[in-house]
């Protein structure tokens, strides 16, 4: 063990140099990194030059205004970020109150807003000693996320053995009652191509889009209006409620809005993919509190 530890330490650059590099990589500027860390720009530059000399390759491309990472710099930045994130996670766990367990759940904005948050009140009332943190991300699920488990949309063939299915991806077009009175009715998918459509952007391959929805209904090359685009599903649904256009509504997320009458089906067609919202452990050793929340959500 001592030999392995000594070998690892020999291969690691100095911590001050890594901290300086991480600051410059995050902020894209030696000057900004120095200000953020309470030091000087020449010292940040010195630390970076030391690393570049050690690796024998540039880590940044120097520009008139700031710096950008080279491919080698990107590799190091990813490794440093993952390492610091793990150290931060363990530090929080060690500092946390012994009598108050903490669970972090990673999921996307839409599911956090419309499915997870409405359920947490009941969980917290029966588990007052468990603190729940929600980490929202539109990116892919990864063990590098600083979370105990994730709730994500996953293709059936990519489901991990430890994952637990919550509900399938089922999507139908929805709009506000006022919008449907003004622009409807819509009898076929082709009719919708002439209406204002609301689009969700980012990682489009991971869920239904208007293009894939139309293709699934038999319209091979749909030509449709791109009215408004959003990177946040809650914002998209608020636009739909405000009468700005037609949205794709995920069952499980829009159920309460349909029940309240804020949204209505624009077309009585629900499509199902091979994807499922699933609970995905991100640690090989899930804490007792994390296992309790996962079990509770799987039965809620």
N, C-alpha and C positions, 0 to 999 in steps of 0.2 A: 504493500500500500504506500509506504514512504517513497519507493522508487517511482511509482505512478504519479504521486502528488508532485514530486520534484520535477518530473518530466513535464507535467502540465504547467507548473509555474515557470519553467524555463522557456516554454513556448509562448507565454502570455506577454504582450506589451505592457508598458507601465500603465497603471490606473489613471494617473493625471493626464497622460497622453490620450488615452481612450476617452476620458471625459471631455477633453478639449475637442477631439475629433467628433464625438457624438453631438456636441453643441453646435459645431460648425455645420455638420451634416443636416441637423434638424432645422437650423435657421438660414442656411445658405449664405452665411457671411461670417468671416472671422471677427469682424468688428461687433456684429450683433451677438455672437457667442461670448465674446469677452465681456460685453455689457451685461449679458444675462448671468454670467458666472462670477461677476465682480472682480475681473482681472483685466489684463491689458491685451490689446490685439497682437503685439509682438510675441507675447508668451504663447498665445493660441497658435500663432503661425509657427513658432519654434517647435511646439509639441507635434504639430502635423508633419513638419519636415523630418523630425526624428522618426515618426512612424513610416513615412515614405522611404527614408533611407534604410530602415530595418527591412521593409518588404521589397525594396528594390523597384518600386513602381509608383507612379503618381496616384494619389487618392482623390484629388480634386482637379478640376479644370479651373484655373484662375481667369476671371473675367473682369471687365471694367467695373461692374457692379455685382459684387458677390462672387460666389463659387458654386460649381455644380459637381456632383459626384461622378467619378469615372466608374467603369464596370467593377474594378477592384474595390473602389470606395463603396459602391453599393453593396457588394458582398460583405465587407466589413461592417457597414452600417446595420445591415439586417442582423448580423450575428451579435453585435453590441446591443442593439435594441432588444433582441430576444433574451440575452443574458441579463440585462438590467431589469427587464420586465419580470423575469423569474425571481431575481433578488428582491425586487419590490414586493412581489406577491408573498414571498416567505417572510419578509420583514413585517408586512401588515399582519400576517397571521401570528407572528411572535409577539407583536405589540398589542394585539386585540385583547379585550377583556376575556379572561378565562371562562367566565360564566355566560358569555355572549358569543355564540358561534356566528360565523359570517359565511354566507353563500353568495357567489357571484354567478349570474346567469347572463350569457351572451345571446342576443337575438336581434332581429331586424326591427326597424322603427314601427312598422305596421303591426307585427305580432305583439310587440311590447305594449303598444297603446291599446289595441282593441281586444287582445286575448289574455295576455299575461297580467297586466295591471288590475283588471276587474276581478281576477281570482285571488290576488295576493292578500287582499284585506282579510278574507276568511282564513287563509293560512297563517297570517301573522297573529290573528286573534287567538288561535289555538296553539301557536308556537312563539310566544313572546320573547323567548331567549335566542331566537335565530334572526339575525339581521340579514336582509336580502338586498343585494346590490344588483342593478340591471345595467349591463354594458350593451349599448346599441351599436350595431355595425351593419353595413350593407355588404361587407366583404365576405369572402368564403370562410367557412368554419375551419379553424386550425388550432392545433395544440398550443401554438404560441400565444393565443388569446389568454389574457389574464382573467380566466373564469374557470369555475368548477365544471360547468356543463353548458351546452348550447341548445337552443331550440331553433332548428333551421329546416329549410325545405331541401330534401335530399331525394335523389332518384332511387327507386326501389333497388336497382342492381348495385348501388353504391352504399347501401345501408351497412353500417358496422354491426358486428354481432351484439355489442353492448347497447346499441341504440334501441329506443322504444318509440313506436309509431303513435302519434297523437291523432291526426286526421289527414285524409288525402287532400291533394290540391284539387279543388273544385271551383270553377270560375264562371261567373255569369255577368253580363253587362248590367250596370245599374246607373240610375240618374235620379235627380230630385223630382218630386211630383210636378213642380212648376215647369221644369224643363220638358217633361214628357207631355204636359198639356200644350206647350208652345210648339214643340217640334215633332211630337209623336202622332199616331202610334207607329211602331216599327214591327213589320210582320216577318222580315227575313234578315239574315246577316248582311245581305247586299244592301238593304236599306240603311244599315248603320254606317256604311262607308261614306254616305253623304252627310252625316251628322258631325258636329264638333266632338272630337275624341280627346280624352285626357290620357297622357302617356307617362309611364314610370320608367326612368332611365337608370342605368347602372347595373351591370351584371345581368343583362337581358337573357342570357342563355340559361339562367337559373330558375326562371319562372315564365308563366304565360305573358306574352306581349300581345298587342293588337294584331301584329303581323302573324304570329303563330296561332292566335285564336281564330282569325279569319281562315288561315290555311287549314286548321283542324275542322272547320265547318264546310270545307270544300271549295273555298275561293283561293286558287293557287297563287295568284299574283295580285293581292289586293291593292287597290289605289284608294287611299283614304286621306281625310283631312288631319293634319297635325296641328291641333288647336293650342294646347298648352302641354308643357312637359315639366316633370317634377323629379327630384331625387329623393323625396320623402313621401311614403304612402299616406300618412296622416294628412299631409298638406293636399295631396291629390284628392282624397275623399272630402276634405273640407271644400275644395273647389267644386266637386260634384254636388255636394249639399247646397252650395250657393248657386247652383244652376248654370255652371260654366260649361258643362259638357257631360259626356258619358264616360264612366270609368269601368274598368274591369274589377269586379268585386269578388274577393276570396271568401268563400263560405268558412265560417269559423271566426272571421274578422269583421264581417259586415252584418252578422246576424242581429245584433242589438239595434243597429241603425235601420234595418229592414223592419224589425218589430216596432220601433218607435215611429215609423213612417217618414223618417228623414230621407231615406232612399227607397226606391222601388225598382223592380226588375224592368229593364228597358226591352228585354226580349226573353221569352221563356225557354232559354237554352242554357243548360249548365254543362260545361265540359270538364272532364276529369283527365289528368295526366298520370304518368307513372311515378310522380313525385309525392312525398308525404312530409308534412311537418312532423319532426321527430325530436325526441330528447336524446342528446348525444354527450356522453361523459367525455371530458377533456383531460381527465387525470386517471391514471391507472389505479390510484388509491383515493377514491371519492370519500370525502369526510362523511361522518354520520349525519351531519346537518344537510349536506348536499344530497345524500341518498334519501333523506326524509322528504325534502322538497321535490325531488324527482318523482318519488313514489306518489306523493300527494297530487302533483300535476297530472301524472298518468291516469289518475282515477277521478279527476275533477270534471 
